[in-house]
Each structure stands twice: as C-alpha cells, then as structure tokens.
Amino acid sequence: MNEAILNKCEELMQKGSSSFYQAFRGLPSPRREAVYVIYAFCRMIDDSVDEPEQSPYTIHEIHHLFSQLEEAEGHFIWPALRWLFTSFPHLDKGPFFRQMDGQLTDLKVTHYTTMEELEHYCYLVAGTVGEMLLPVLRDDNGAEVAINGIALGKGMQIVNIIRDVGEDRARARRYVPLELMEKHGYSEQDWANGVVDERFKAIIHELKAAALGWFRIGMDRLDTYPTESAFAIELAAAFYSTILHAVERNDYDVYTKRAFVSDELKLEMLGAIVKRYPMLAYQASRTAVS
C-alpha cells in the first residue's frame, strides 16, 4: 500500500474530528491506519449529502463505485479501501452499504416523529460504524460484542444530534422527535424560533439519558479487547460524553452556540484514563523520556 494514500486518510480524520483522531492515533499498525480509512470513507459519504458542493462524488456515485470496488479508480479512497478489506478479511461490506442507506435517508426524511425512528436512523449512520470498527479493533470478527459497538455508535450519534440542533435546523432538518417535543409541550414553532426554556431542557435531558444508556451498553465487555483498542474506545467515549457537559455549560443553547471540548480538558481525560492502563502509561513515559 502506498503510504501517501494512508496519510491522506489520516489527514482527513485529523481535520474532520480531532476527538476521534486523538483517541485512535495511539493504536498499533495496521489497526491505526484502518481506522483512518474507515473514517475517511464515512466522511466522504457524509459530505456527499451534507456538503455536496465540496464532495468529489454524489452519494449514488459512491454507492456505485463501492459496489465495484476492485475496479474503482479516480480517488485515493478506493485503493485505501482495497487495502482495508485485504488487511482485515473478517470485515464485512454490509455495514458500509447500510451507512450509505442512512445518509440517503437524509435526502428523504428531514423531520422525525418517534424515538423508534430516530434510533433506527442512529443505527444506520453511526451504529454501522461500530460494526465496521469491530473487526479492526479486535483479533476476532467481533460478532459477540457487535451489540456493544452498535450501541456506542448510536450514543455518539445522539450526542451529535444534541450538539447540532442549530446547524441541522439551518438545513431544515429536525432530528429531535416530535413525540418527545409534544410530551413536554414544545411546539414545532418553538423549534423554528430556537426557544430555550425548561421544556426544551427537559427534551435534551431525555435525549442525554438515551445517549448515556447506549454508552453504558457500548462500554460493556471492554476487557475482551486488546489493551490499545480498549483504551482508544474508552477515550473516544469520554471525549464524546463530555460534549454533553459543554451543552450544559452553554445553558442548553444548542441553537446559537456549539458545544465543544477544549484541548486542556481532553488532556485531563487522557491522563485520568491512561492510569487505568498501566502498560500504556509505562510505554508513554518511555516515549517521553526518549
């Protein structure tokens, strides 16, 4: 594999998600590079729908080219994906196609009615990422812990939805389910006006509870992963769950303020979590000395 191609995937991840990049960059090779490739492809799928003017392909073109991956040319992602599936033969293409199905949903469904509908969407666009990563992060195909990887992805997507309420509204999308809004007496006009009050905070609390519930499932059986993989997953989950605290610090104004986790706080979390992984802490200290 051309190292420059994998470097391009790494650059996309570093630019697109500093949290994920910082969490997974410590993985050993080739797991690390595989995560970069998966992220880069998922980013391309997402951008083809959310920022089509910036995307080299439409979602339909991506689907077609991925269906003929062995012959696909014209972009570095195709040889990168060929390397990925060769290097990790347990990896199934199914979750990649379902990821595309989820992104296609955004072209057809812009407003959600029930939590059940939202959960299915979260599976398609994020739970599938957990399925993609399992054979990469483990020494087996990850079948026994698939439910955990899927749950973690769904929890992260709910965090995304909470954080991006304002950005999604600007795209005329409402992922907050209508049934949840009606439960708390919050109207679609309130949503259109960006009203932040006790009713809206109650809605966010329920979504937060759903996300944290999926995080708890996602973190089960972490002891069955290789140490470096378990550490990366725990760190990524910590970075993401802390976004919820940032939402609270902004007094739940997710319409006009973007919640983010500072580099200083990420460093604190890194220090706290690495203490639970003595061998990694030892390796880090050796690296620092050298």
C-alpha positions, 0 to 999 in steps of 0.5 A, a space after each residue: 500500500 502506498 503510504 501517501 494514500 494512508 496519510 491522506 486518510 489520516 489527514 482527513 480524520 485529523 481535520 474532520 474530528 480531532 476527538 476521534 483522531 486523538 483517541 485512535 492515533 495511539 493504536 498499533 499498525 495496521 489497526 491505526 491506519 484502518 481506522 483512518 480509512 474507515 473514517 475517511 470513507 464515512 466522511 466522504 459519504 457524509 459530505 456527499 449529502 451534507 456538503 455536496 458542493 465540496 464532495 468529489 462524488 454524489 452519494 449514488 456515485 459512491 454507492 456505485 463505485 463501492 459496489 465495484 470496488 476492485 475496479 474503482 479508480 479516480 480517488 485515493 479512497 478506493 485503493 485505501 479501501 482495497 487495502 482495508 478489506 485485504 488487511 482485515 478479511 473478517 470485515 464485512 461490506 454490509 455495514 458500509 452499504 447500510 451507512 450509505 442507506 442512512 445518509 440517503 435517508 437524509 435526502 428523504 426524511 428531514 423531520 422525525 416523529 418517534 424515538 423508534 425512528 430516530 434510533 433506527 436512523 442512529 443505527 444506520 449512520 453511526 451504529 454501522 460504524 461500530 460494526 465496521 470498527 469491530 473487526 479492526 479493533 479486535 483479533 476476532 470478527 467481533 460478532 459477540 460484542 457487535 451489540 456493544 459497538 452498535 450501541 456506542 455508535 448510536 450514543 455518539 450519534 445522539 450526542 451529535 444530534 444534541 450538539 447540532 440542533 442549530 446547524 441541522 435546523 439551518 438545513 431544515 432538518 429536525 432530528 429531535 422527535 416530535 413525540 418527545 417535543 409534544 410530551 413536554 409541550 414544545 411546539 414545532 414553532 418553538 423549534 423554528 424560533 430556537 426557544 430555550 426554556 425548561 421544556 426544551 431542557 427537559 427534551 435534551 435531558 431525555 435525549 442525554 439519558 438515551 445517549 448515556 444508556 447506549 454508552 453504558 451498553 457500548 462500554 460493556 465487555 471492554 476487557 475482551 479487547 486488546 489493551 490499545 483498542 480498549 483504551 482508544 474506545 474508552 477515550 473516544 467515549 469520554 471525549 464524546 460524553 463530555 460534549 454533553 457537559 459543554 451543552 450544559 455549560 452553554 445553558 442548553 443553547 444548542 441553537 446559537 452556540 456549539 458545544 465543544 471540548 477544549 484541548 486542556 480538558 481532553 488532556 485531563 481525560 487522557 491522563 485520568 484514563 491512561 492510569 487505568 492502563 498501566 502498560 500504556 502509561 509505562 510505554 508513554 513515559 518511555 516515549 517521553 523520556 526518549 
